[in-house]
Amino acid sequence: MLMPASGTEHYHNCYPGGYVDHVLRVVEGSLAIKAVWHQFQSNINFTDEELVFAAINHDLGKIGTEEHELYIANDSEWHRKNQGKLFKNNPINSFMTVPDRSLKLLADRGIRVSENEWFGIKLHDGMYDESNKHYYISYDTNSRLRTSLPYILHQADQMAARVEYEMWLSENTTTSKTKTKSNIQTTTALSDSDKADLVSVFNDLFK
């Protein structure tokens, strides 16, 4: 619930609770983009439930494991100040891509996913992930993706990340004279009011 959506401030939603905010935006964006695809007569061969499930869980791996968070506050002041790396990956966790960890977390809890949901979660990074090329680039009809869900989810995720970057840029352009990279809150500096707001958002999404 308190995870950022990224570890570097100029990426997207690099702040406590940024993960939940990003997921909510992707869910809303996925449904809106699906409506556009439908308008242009795409074959919508998946349900809204499958699309929303994939959107909710596409970045689930960013929470880390049951025992250890994925992102921890960066203890290097130099990296925070000069590179904007406010969080770093927790070195105690084994390396795993976010989509793969998302699917593992679901499997570990006995949560079944449909084939459409699996493709959506696995491929939501689009061509930014080299390993996805086998799915997106095909010269054989039989090996092409048989659902547009991954394309729609990727577009929603990319749009959300861009919007969140623009929000960060606007905020930092207007407050650059009073705000420094080194004083941005991390998970260790949340007020009780901030925590209550995040709990409310989390409960709305997952309960």
C-alpha positions as CSV (number, residue, x, y, z in Angstrom):
1,M,0.0,0.0,0.0
2,L,2.9,2.4,0.8
3,M,5.0,1.4,-2.2
4,P,6.1,3.9,-4.8
5,A,5.4,3.1,-8.4
6,S,9.1,3.7,-9.2
7,G,12.3,4.4,-7.5
8,T,13.4,7.5,-9.4
9,E,11.5,10.8,-8.9
10,H,11.4,11.7,-12.6
11,Y,10.0,8.4,-13.7
12,H,6.4,8.1,-12.3
13,N,4.7,8.3,-8.9
14,C,8.0,8.0,-7.0
15,Y,6.4,8.6,-3.5
16,P,4.8,6.6,-0.8
17,G,1.4,5.4,-2.1
18,G,2.3,6.0,-5.7
19,Y,1.8,2.4,-6.5
20,V,-1.9,2.4,-5.6
21,D,-2.5,5.7,-7.3
22,H,-0.9,4.4,-10.5
23,V,-2.9,1.2,-10.4
24,L,-6.2,3.1,-10.1
25,R,-5.2,5.3,-13.0
26,V,-4.4,2.3,-15.2
27,V,-7.7,0.6,-14.3
28,E,-9.6,3.7,-15.4
29,G,-7.5,4.2,-18.4
30,S,-7.8,0.6,-19.5
31,L,-11.6,0.8,-19.6
32,A,-11.5,4.1,-21.5
33,I,-9.0,2.8,-24.1
34,K,-11.0,-0.4,-24.5
35,A,-14.0,1.7,-25.4
36,V,-11.9,3.4,-28.1
37,W,-10.8,0.0,-29.5
38,H,-14.4,-1.1,-29.5
39,Q,-15.5,2.0,-31.3
40,F,-13.0,1.2,-34.1
41,Q,-14.5,-2.3,-34.3
42,S,-11.8,-4.3,-32.6
43,N,-12.7,-7.8,-31.7
44,I,-13.2,-7.5,-27.9
45,N,-12.8,-11.2,-27.0
46,F,-12.2,-10.6,-23.3
47,T,-14.4,-9.5,-20.5
48,D,-14.3,-6.2,-18.5
49,E,-13.5,-8.3,-15.5
50,E,-10.5,-9.8,-17.1
51,L,-9.2,-6.4,-18.2
52,V,-9.7,-4.9,-14.7
53,F,-8.1,-7.9,-13.0
54,A,-5.1,-7.6,-15.3
55,A,-4.9,-3.8,-14.7
56,I,-5.2,-4.2,-10.9
57,N,-2.4,-6.8,-10.8
58,H,-0.1,-5.7,-13.6
59,D,2.4,-4.1,-11.2
60,L,1.6,-6.4,-8.2
61,G,5.3,-7.5,-8.2
62,K,6.3,-4.0,-7.1
63,I,5.2,-4.8,-3.6
64,G,8.1,-7.3,-3.3
65,T,7.5,-10.4,-1.3
66,E,5.4,-11.3,1.7
67,E,8.5,-10.8,3.9
68,H,10.4,-8.0,2.2
69,E,9.4,-4.8,0.3
70,L,10.7,-4.3,-3.2
71,Y,11.5,-0.6,-2.7
72,I,13.4,0.8,0.3
73,A,14.5,4.3,1.0
74,N,17.8,5.1,-0.6
75,D,20.4,5.7,2.0
76,S,22.8,7.4,-0.4
77,E,22.3,11.1,-0.2
78,W,24.4,11.6,-3.4
79,H,22.1,9.4,-5.4
80,R,19.0,11.1,-4.0
81,K,20.4,14.6,-4.7
82,N,22.2,14.1,-8.0
83,Q,20.1,11.3,-9.7
84,G,16.8,11.6,-8.0
85,K,16.9,8.0,-6.9
86,L,14.8,8.3,-3.8
87,F,14.3,4.5,-3.5
88,K,16.3,1.5,-4.3
89,N,15.6,-2.2,-4.9
90,N,15.8,-4.2,-1.7
91,P,18.9,-6.3,-2.2
92,I,17.5,-9.1,-0.1
93,N,15.0,-10.0,-2.8
94,S,16.0,-12.2,-5.7
95,F,15.9,-10.5,-9.1
96,M,12.7,-11.0,-10.9
97,T,10.9,-8.9,-13.5
98,V,7.8,-7.1,-12.2
99,P,5.3,-9.1,-14.4
100,D,6.9,-12.4,-13.4
101,R,6.8,-11.6,-9.7
102,S,3.2,-10.4,-10.1
103,L,2.2,-13.7,-11.6
104,K,4.2,-15.6,-9.0
105,L,2.5,-13.7,-6.1
106,L,-1.0,-14.6,-7.6
107,A,0.0,-18.3,-8.0
108,D,1.5,-18.5,-4.5
109,R,-1.9,-17.5,-3.2
110,G,-3.9,-19.9,-5.3
111,I,-5.4,-17.2,-7.5
112,R,-6.2,-18.5,-10.9
113,V,-5.8,-16.3,-13.9
114,S,-7.4,-16.7,-17.3
115,E,-5.2,-16.9,-20.4
116,N,-6.3,-13.4,-21.3
117,E,-5.3,-12.1,-17.9
118,W,-2.0,-13.9,-18.0
119,F,-1.0,-12.3,-21.3
120,G,-2.2,-8.9,-20.1
121,I,0.0,-9.0,-16.9
122,K,2.9,-10.7,-18.6
123,L,3.1,-8.3,-21.6
124,H,1.9,-5.0,-20.1
125,D,5.4,-3.4,-20.6
126,G,5.0,-3.9,-24.4
127,M,8.2,-3.7,-26.4
128,Y,10.1,-2.0,-23.6
129,D,10.8,-5.5,-22.3
130,E,13.0,-7.4,-24.8
131,S,11.6,-10.7,-23.8
132,N,8.1,-9.6,-25.0
133,K,9.3,-9.4,-28.6
134,H,8.5,-13.1,-29.1
135,Y,4.9,-12.3,-28.5
136,Y,4.5,-9.0,-30.2
137,I,6.5,-9.7,-33.3
138,S,5.3,-12.6,-35.3
139,Y,5.2,-13.5,-39.0
140,D,3.1,-16.6,-38.4
141,T,-0.7,-16.2,-37.9
142,N,-0.8,-19.1,-35.5
143,S,1.7,-17.5,-33.1
144,R,0.2,-14.0,-33.1
145,L,-1.5,-12.8,-29.9
146,R,-5.2,-13.8,-30.1
147,T,-6.4,-11.0,-27.8
148,S,-6.0,-7.3,-27.8
149,L,-6.0,-7.1,-24.0
150,P,-2.2,-6.8,-23.7
151,Y,-2.1,-3.9,-26.2
152,I,-4.9,-2.0,-24.4
153,L,-3.3,-2.5,-21.0
154,H,0.1,-1.5,-22.3
155,Q,-1.4,1.7,-23.8
156,A,-3.2,2.5,-20.5
157,D,0.0,1.9,-18.5
158,Q,2.1,4.0,-20.8
159,M,-0.5,6.8,-20.7
160,A,-0.7,6.7,-16.9
161,A,3.1,6.8,-16.5
162,R,3.3,9.8,-18.9
163,V,0.5,11.7,-17.1
164,E,2.2,11.0,-13.8
165,Y,5.5,12.3,-15.2
166,E,3.8,15.4,-16.4
167,M,2.2,15.9,-13.0
168,W,5.7,15.6,-11.4
169,L,7.2,18.0,-13.9
170,S,4.5,20.6,-13.3
171,E,4.9,20.4,-9.6
172,N,8.7,20.6,-9.7
173,T,8.6,23.5,-12.2
174,T,6.4,25.6,-9.9
175,T,8.1,24.7,-6.7
176,S,11.7,24.3,-7.8
177,K,12.8,27.3,-5.8
178,T,11.7,25.9,-2.5
179,K,11.9,22.1,-3.0
180,T,15.0,20.0,-3.1
181,K,15.4,16.4,-4.2
182,S,16.9,15.4,-0.8
183,N,13.9,16.4,1.3
184,I,11.1,14.5,-0.5
185,Q,9.3,12.2,1.9
186,T,10.0,8.5,1.9
187,T,8.1,5.7,3.6
188,T,9.7,6.6,6.9
189,A,8.3,10.2,7.0
190,L,4.5,9.8,6.5
191,S,2.1,11.8,8.7
192,D,-0.8,10.1,10.3
193,S,-3.2,12.0,8.0
194,D,-1.2,10.8,4.9
195,K,-1.4,7.2,6.1
196,A,-5.1,7.4,6.7
197,D,-5.7,8.7,3.2
198,L,-3.7,5.9,1.7
199,V,-5.5,3.3,3.8
200,S,-8.8,4.7,2.5
201,V,-7.7,4.5,-1.1
202,F,-6.3,1.0,-0.6
203,N,-9.6,-0.2,1.0
204,D,-11.6,1.3,-1.9
205,L,-9.5,-0.6,-4.4
206,F,-9.1,-4.0,-2.8
207,K,-12.0,-4.5,-0.3
